[in-house]
Amino acid sequence: MNRELFLEELERQLQDLTEEERAEALRYYRELFAETAPDEEEELLRRLGSPETVAAELREGLRDEKAGAGSGETAQGRPDPGALVERGRRDRRRNGLLLLVLFLVFGLPIAGAVISAGFSVAAGLAGCLLGVVGGLLGLIFAGFVTALGLFVSGIALAVIGIIHLASPPNGLMLMSMGFLMLSAAMFLSIAVKWGGATAVPGVVRFAVGLVRRFCRWVQGLIRRMFGRGGAAI
Amino acid sequence: MVFNTGAALLDAIVLSIVSRETEGTYGYRITQEMRSVLGVSESTLYPVLRRLQKENCLTVYDREYGGRNRRYYKLTEQGASQLNLYQTEWQKYSARISAILGGGGSL
């Protein structure tokens, strides 16, 4: 076992750490070896032990660091911040359980009513959203059909107008009406395309976003109640 | 080592070692000192350094030496006051232990 093999194996052993943690740890050991003279390297390797041992110690140390390790209190009883965090988390868990019991005993009937009310509100909102989307789709369809109709009659009128160019005023009038209808048709079809490609997907995406945010909020509530603390403090 | 060295004591000793240099000191030096004082291994030291960094008692910077980068650890203001606290606590604590254990000498 030499330093390169050791470091390679250590890197392999640390695959379960985050990239940052792994890089920091490897850097620390790499520097140790860099500072060690070649004739002391063997002793250092012996002292460190196998890469597996070092990796295990690292993991334990990092875990303790995250959980706020410490002997709890220093001599004069001033707790170190790690112990405070640990105790805080324990207390919160106990509070969460107490709340749950109270809730079950007293809150269930009320909760039942509240929950069903909540569901009806949610269902109502969902219905609203569906209605809006449906309405938009309907508008788009109507627009499409109208555009088609305008297009066909526009062409028809224009043709008739051209045929009747013999009697100029009538012919011209028919022709211009025909072209007007054609341009209206084009305008409508652009509007329809916009509706289909942007408006409806936009509304749908907005609705989905709302739902997702709501779910995450509920998740956060539940987690806070049961004291699992979410992100590390 | 007969007595288990708790995390707080390790923190205190590391802070003390780092405090001796105004510019701080590098990892390998700290491990050497730790080994001579406590006999703890390099692997024991790493989590301590990480913890002190996370608690903002130590700050790190790199300095080039002999074509490679050395990571230096330096005491922050918070680290200095934390060290002070540890020193006061240690005085009281060790005095009480010495009193009850007897055996004289300084710990």
Interface residues (C-beta under 8 A of the other chain):
Chain A: E24 A25 R27 Y28 Y29 E31 L32 A34 E35 T36 L44 R47 L48 G49 T53 V54 E57 L58 E60 G61 L62 D64 E65 A69 G70 S71 T74 A75 Q76 R78 D80 P81 G82
Chain B: G6 A7 A8 L9 Y26 G27 Y28 T31 S41 E42 S43 T44 Y46 P47 L49 R50 R51 K54 E55 R68 R70 R71 L85 Y86 E89 W90 K92 Y93 R96
